[in-house]
């Protein structure tokens, strides 16, 4: 039984974990940087402690400070959320050494799936199909990779062995351009993960990015909670997700789910995790990687299955069996999540910083907003640009799209630019409405020109309204009331006159 949980994260995911703990009757400890001194997760937690300066390497990545705070506060468990230390096997091991429960998988599982080359080799042994590429583990020189590339075939991907999120990833279409791309990928991987090792993988064209949420306990039970469609990406960063996928049939779902369970069991996985696949147009699917943590897009799975994934994480970490068996998991309706980021979709999605002066969050049937900001909160350049996750549920995909349109129309954020217009145009896209898209859709077949026209219409309406208001104020200023000759109002004068006549 946990008496107190330290949440080693910030923003909306820290708020999400704190809420789950509060519903379970568990006290919470927040940690924060100088930039997050007034953050929402700091206000929500029972206790809060300063980690250090604003840069993450001096605050949220300081595992030693976080463990020290957990000891001093008597926290018996640490939830890492996602990002930062969530997929660091050394942090999970350090928690165990300190006698603190890490609410996540075992260090060995994180290590096995954290290195993509090792993960490929591991799941191959379990009979899981993988994207054609370099097999085996170990660092390889540029010359060795150049020699192997023709055997894999172009186009191909250069991918960092460690980490994720599109970092250290480059697309190569010919052998001639590979040397420069290899160096670029290595530099980015070294900067992001401290490991410049890369490997090669065949680029599957016209593919869809499908991921399966899995839960596994320490009693040998592993289940999957259906799939999520994550193909709408820009530079390998997800922007919008939905569940279930319009490209996955019941039969294919059962097949891919079974493979996802085998992949997780291959590394003796415990807790929540995600198996990611690439699905081609012929319904062939390939293991891509495993995220050994809670995903940003977990709410859409919660809405269609009714499972509180964060609470299940805590139950599993307590040593309890799963609350559900596989045959109890039913996919009900359809859910869509839009990531609301502080960035300008009209200027190549350039990050936008500043203070949020006003925020109007949409509500109503089937609408959920996970956020860690509020009016007066400052968006800084130190962390991810995500402001909130706007999630909707509908009985059908069509109803979910209509609800998302309505929710996006209601959402107001003033003080920074956001990508809300991008999502509005996406909801109106015929290709999206028809479910006809893949991982290259945004970069190759999507345009914000419609959004510009949409904004121009609103700009014209705003100009007309502003003119009318200005005219009205001018008219009011031109009117005046002549001062009464008497020393008081006419009403009082009449009342005095009436009294005198009595």
Buried (B, 14 or more C-beta within 10 A) or exposed (E): EBEBBBBBBBBBBBBBBBBBBBEBEBBBBBBBBBBBEEBBBBEBBBBBBBBBEBBBEBBBBBBEBBBEBBEEBEBBBBBBBBBBBBBBBEBBBBBEEEEBBBBBBBBBBBBBBBBBBBBBBBBBEBEBBBBBBBEEBEEBEEEEBBEBBEEBEBEBBBBBBBBBBBBBBBEBEEEEEBBEBBEEBBEBBBEBBEBBBBBBBBBBEEBBBBBBBBBBBBEEBBBBBBBBBBBBBBEBEBBBBBBBBBBBEEEBBEBBBEBBBBBBBBBBBBBBBBBBBBBBEEEEBBBBBBBBBBBBBBBBBBBBBEBBBBBBBBBBBBEEEBBBEBEEBEBEBBBBBBBBBBBBBBEEBEBBBEEBEEBEBBEEEBBBBBBBBEEEBBBBEBBBBBBBBBBBBBEEBEBBBBBBBBBBEBBEBEBBBBBBBBBBBBBBBEEBEEBEBBBBBBEEEBEBEBBBEBBEEEEEEEEEEEEEEEEEEEEEEEEEEEEEEEEEEEEEEEEEEEEEEE
